């Protein structure tokens, strides 16, 4: 569902004061940080529309009726869509691991994050792992390309050695092209000597 840009559409039965009957309820869920996850336009066959562009914005539509703005709380969502929410895969999680200069050896401060990575992968039934290696700007571009790939492959191998079952592990190297901290050429920067891991 990609960065959780999603909405939930489900047929529910609502009993209103003036009428009763089935209606569709459409809810725009927020991103994990609570920000807006996009825009959903609800349109009926007559071209009448309601635009949902805020977290927890909602609309109700009866068959043949006009879409109507609706208010809904997080607790309402949890109750109404409990089945759909439970069926969702866990949200992606990311980890950053740092390396000793010029090597594929982790710095000691990354040990805890490595342990957390193993636990996150092991806790999921089906898993895809993207491992992206990076370097600082010290050395030749071609050497850094190779080093960044070796770093990514080293982490991917650690996952395999742990016996963690994954459906796919993708290891790539980006060299010095995507620094976390912009520096001049030949400047040593520990925060750029890293591997970024996304677990889906």
Phi, psi and omega in degrees: 000358170058106177049025177059030174278088188213163168223160180253129177239121181212145177276125178228159178257120179243135179253110183260167183295321186270333182205168178222144179162169183288141175224152172270139177243124181241129183231133174266114181278149178281165168293172181299329180274005179091355181282168180294138183259009180137204181225137174237128176254120179260121184228138176261182185294341179271358181087006176284135186231156168228131180257128177253114183225011178235152178304135180068013172295144185217157176218148175240140181223123173270154179303121181080357182263179179273142175293140182233137174300145179223153175254140182212144180258167178298324179293325176297317180298313181301322182282312185292320186249029184303319180295314181294320180294321180293332182279347180292145172291156177301151179294148177301146175234152182231154181222147175237129180240138184249153189236153172293142184305134176071012186222176174254020180264129180289147172285150184305329182293347179268356183301318181294320178294324177297317177299317178297324177298311180302318181294320181295319179291317182295333184281350184257143181288312175236139189217141169237135183236126174251122183242119183239120181267148180221162175226171169276191187261014177277128178101180181285149179301316182295321177295319180292326175301313180294317181297317181296322178292319178298322177298314179297317180295326179297318179291318178301320179294321178301321178297319180294316180298327179290350180078017181284129181277122178230146177280335179196135172235121179249119180246123179225156177243135180248004178060224181259013188286333185235070182292145172286325178237120180290130178223167171287165178298144178070015176265128178279124180223112187298329182288344177272345179272084193212166167235133176255129183239127175246125180251121180246000000 
